[in-house]
Every structure is written in C-alpha cells, then in structure tokens.
Amino acid sequence: MKKVLSAALGLIALFAFTACESDDDEFDKEQITLRYWQEYPESYARYCDHRFEFRMLRCERVGTAVEIEYLMTNRYFNKDVNATFYMGATPAHDNMGNAYNCKQSAALSDVISYINGGNYSIYGLGRNVTFVPNQAIKGSFTIKNVDPNATMISIACHVDCGTQGITLDHNMIEFVNIPLDDTQEPAE
C-alpha cells in the first residue's frame, strides 16, 4: 500500500510540475507577443525579452519597398545589456510566396536592416548594441521590391545577448503576417 501511495503521489507531482512548465512557457511566449491588429488575428510582433519595452512604430509601403520601424527600451534589466543583431539568409517573405534575401552587401540585398543607426546583415556581419537602462533604441527593416499584390509581410532578425548572466526569452524579433493595407496602423 505504501508503494502504491508513493507512486501515486509521484505521478501527481510529475503532472503538476509538467502542467506548470507548459503554462509558464505559453505565458512567456504571449508576454513577448504584441497583437496590434484585431482584424488580422494571425498578425503579430514578437520581441526578444519581456524586460525590454518594445513598440512597433510603423509598417508602410514606400514606393516598391516596405519599411518597418520599431523602438526597444531597456526598461527592466537595471544594467547595461549588450546584444548582437544579425539577419538570416532569407529573413522575409510575403503572402504571395515571394522570399526576400539578405546579402553581405546592402546593394545586393533585398533586405536592409538598421539598429541604433548602424546597418547589420547576415551572421558574421552583425551589429553589437549596448542598451543602457531606460535608453530607447530605434531599429528598422527595409524590404525592397515587394510584390505589389502582396497584402502581408513577415520578417525576422536574430538577437544574441552578450551580457553575462542574462538569457533572453526569445533570440529573435519577428513581425509575422503584418498587413500592408495602407489604412491599417498599429494600435497603441
């Protein structure tokens, strides 16, 4: 009887801890996900850590390009945070099935990315940035020659933390299925 009771208590504890872990994982994921557009439930921005304050400033067509701007503020770390930003080889795509590449040269690249006024590109050509507490730093993406029939765009960049003792919640900044309808703006 003692063995059965011990086994039952062990299973209850196992399920309780497993349930807590999955709830926390989902909570953390949603905590760093912003859903700006009620009309487009599949559209969202996800940033790298809940201790940053993150705000999308704009997403708009400019000629044949799409420009996305965002602002990150080191609001809750209470110390300097060093981060490296870099792009994947194909960081963007639209809902028409077109992929937009990132190259070492901005002139050859479909995607141009900036953080804190400096350009960054694919891995090895990243940009190191130090986020001082309460300092806001602007980032942006320009996706060139976007299909005029595209109504949504997605783009992502990698973010690696170089500050000892800090692990980011999510090593990326992602804008997923962002509507390109000129009448839709991010809600505050």
C-alpha positions in Angstrom: 0.0 0.0 0.0 2.9 2.3 0.8 4.4 1.7 -2.6 1.1 2.4 -4.4 0.6 5.6 -2.4 4.2 6.8 -3.1 3.8 6.0 -6.8 0.5 7.9 -6.9 2.0 11.0 -5.2 5.0 10.8 -7.5 2.7 10.8 -10.6 0.6 13.7 -9.2 3.8 15.7 -8.6 5.1 14.9 -12.1 1.8 16.1 -13.7 1.6 19.2 -11.6 5.2 20.3 -12.5 4.7 19.4 -16.1 1.5 21.4 -16.2 3.2 24.4 -14.6 6.0 24.3 -17.0 3.8 24.3 -20.1 1.6 27.2 -18.7 4.7 29.2 -17.9 6.2 28.6 -21.4 2.9 29.7 -23.1 2.7 32.7 -20.7 6.2 33.9 -21.5 5.6 33.5 -25.3 2.4 35.6 -25.1 4.1 38.0 -22.8 6.5 39.0 -25.6 3.9 38.9 -28.3 2.1 42.0 -29.4 -1.1 41.7 -31.4 -1.7 45.1 -33.0 -4.5 44.3 -35.5 -7.8 43.0 -34.3 -8.9 42.5 -37.9 -5.9 40.2 -38.5 -5.6 37.7 -35.7 -2.8 35.8 -37.5 -0.6 39.0 -37.4 1.7 39.8 -34.6 5.1 41.1 -33.5 7.2 39.0 -31.1 10.3 40.5 -29.5 13.3 39.1 -27.7 12.6 39.6 -24.0 9.9 40.8 -21.6 12.4 43.0 -19.8 12.6 45.3 -22.9 9.8 47.6 -23.7 9.0 47.1 -27.4 6.9 49.2 -29.7 6.3 49.0 -33.4 6.3 52.5 -34.8 5.2 51.9 -38.4 4.9 49.5 -41.3 4.2 51.1 -44.7 4.9 50.9 -48.4 7.3 53.5 -49.7 7.5 53.1 -53.5 8.2 49.5 -54.2 9.7 48.9 -50.7 8.1 48.1 -47.3 9.6 49.9 -44.3 9.1 48.7 -40.7 10.3 50.7 -37.7 10.4 49.7 -34.0 11.7 51.0 -30.7 13.3 49.0 -27.9 13.9 50.3 -24.5 15.9 48.6 -21.7 13.2 49.2 -19.1 13.6 46.4 -16.6 17.2 44.9 -16.7 18.6 47.6 -14.3 22.0 47.3 -16.0 23.6 47.6 -19.5 22.7 44.9 -21.9 24.9 44.0 -24.8 23.1 42.4 -27.8 24.2 41.4 -31.3 21.6 41.7 -34.1 22.0 39.8 -37.4 19.8 38.5 -40.2 19.2 35.1 -41.6 19.9 34.4 -45.3 16.2 34.7 -46.2 14.7 36.7 -43.4 11.5 37.9 -45.1 8.6 36.6 -47.2 5.2 37.8 -48.3 1.8 36.1 -48.6 2.3 35.7 -52.4 5.1 33.2 -51.7 8.0 35.6 -52.5 11.2 35.3 -50.4 13.4 38.3 -49.8 17.1 37.6 -49.2 19.8 39.2 -47.1 23.3 39.5 -48.5 26.6 40.9 -47.2 26.3 43.9 -49.4 23.3 46.2 -48.9 23.3 47.0 -52.7 22.8 43.3 -53.5 20.3 42.6 -50.6 16.5 42.6 -50.7 16.5 43.4 -47.0 18.3 46.3 -45.3 18.3 46.4 -41.5 19.4 49.0 -39.0 19.7 49.2 -35.3 20.8 52.3 -33.4 21.7 54.0 -36.7 24.1 51.2 -37.9 23.5 48.7 -40.7 23.7 45.0 -40.0 23.4 42.0 -42.2 23.8 38.2 -42.2 25.7 36.3 -39.5 29.3 37.5 -39.3 28.2 41.0 -40.2 26.0 41.6 -37.2 25.7 44.8 -35.2 26.6 45.0 -31.5 24.5 47.4 -29.5 24.6 48.3 -25.8 21.2 49.1 -24.2 21.7 51.4 -21.3 18.9 51.3 -18.7 15.9 53.4 -19.9 17.5 54.2 -23.2 15.3 53.8 -26.3 17.0 52.5 -29.4 15.3 52.5 -32.8 15.5 49.6 -35.3 14.2 49.3 -38.9 13.9 47.0 -41.8 13.5 48.0 -45.5 12.4 45.2 -47.8 13.0 46.2 -51.4 10.9 45.3 -54.5 8.0 43.9 -52.6 5.3 42.3 -54.9 2.6 45.0 -55.4 -0.1 42.2 -55.0 1.3 41.3 -51.5 -1.1 42.1 -48.7 1.0 40.8 -45.8 4.8 40.7 -45.0 6.8 38.7 -42.4 10.4 39.4 -41.3 12.7 38.2 -38.5 16.1 39.0 -37.2 18.3 37.2 -34.6 19.3 38.7 -31.3 22.0 37.2 -29.2 22.8 38.5 -25.7 26.4 39.1 -24.8 25.9 40.1 -21.2 27.0 37.5 -18.7 24.2 36.2 -16.6 21.4 37.2 -18.9 19.5 34.8 -21.1 16.8 36.3 -23.5 13.3 34.8 -23.6 13.4 34.5 -27.4 16.5 35.1 -29.5 14.6 36.8 -32.3 12.5 39.8 -33.2 9.7 38.7 -35.5 7.0 40.5 -37.4 4.6 37.9 -38.8 1.8 38.5 -41.4 1.9 42.2 -40.9 -0.9 43.7 -43.1 0.2 46.1 -45.9 -3.2 47.7 -46.2 -2.4 51.5 -46.1 -5.4 52.1 -43.9 -4.2 49.8 -41.1 -1.9 51.2 -38.5 -0.5 49.6 -35.3 -2.8 50.2 -32.4 -1.1 51.6 -29.3 
